[in-house]
Amino acid sequence: MQKRVSFGSFLTFLALSLSWCGCSPAPATPESPSAPAASGDAKEAVNAAVLQFLNAVRSGQDETVFKMMSPTARQICSRDKIPSLPASDSAQFTIDEITLLGSDGAHVRTTMIDLDEQGEKVEESLVWALRSTSEGWRIAGVAFSLFEGYEPIVVNFESKEDIAKAEAQALAQQQAVLAEVQKLEAAQQQQRQQEPQPQQQAQPQVGASRVPAGAQ
């Protein structure tokens, strides 16, 4: 049986896959931003770009997902290394907040809602970084929490150095969590071994009854 992966978890996996997808030998070239727009118009354009990107992820449209990445990110990330996207009928998402960064940047906080393997609703938060390019607003990076209690992973798809840092951070967190799990399991095993074992009651012997001497 195929293991079910929630929409938010898959987006996290997608972000890590993009960060580990390998770098092309072609150097990244500077991008030409689109013409400045009013704040309201810019937010609407950013909102539309994120909607298109996340709908493409939800419906398994691989080519559209890659197209919605910034030109620089597409140069750095290899298209053939990006995993095929499984469609999810139950997945939903909300765009919670859009923050414009000057005239050519934006951060978009989103909430991904889906069902886990037990059919329970799960919600996960990701913050997408967008850049205004000659093609319009495009995905340039993402930030997300890989494990609760650890620093968020920030993946800049437009920088080989930042991608390497994000990869190292994610691997370090995975190793730390694995070590914590192994330590907990060892402690639980030791506790079970130290617990007193219940004593077994002596079972009565079954056999011929003994006749006292002189009774015959």
Secondary structure, DSSP 4 states (H G I P E B T S, - for coil): -PPP--HHHHHHHHHHHHHTS-B-SSPP----PPPP--HHHHHHHHHHHHHHHHHHHHTT-HHHHHHTB-HHHHHHB-GGGSPPPPP-SS-EEEEEEEEEETTTEEEEEEEEEEE-TTS-EEEEEEEEEEEEETTEEEEEEEEE-SSTTSPPEEEETT-HHHHHHHHHHHHHHHHHHHHHHHHHHHHHHHHHHHSPPPPPPPPPP-SPPPPPTT--
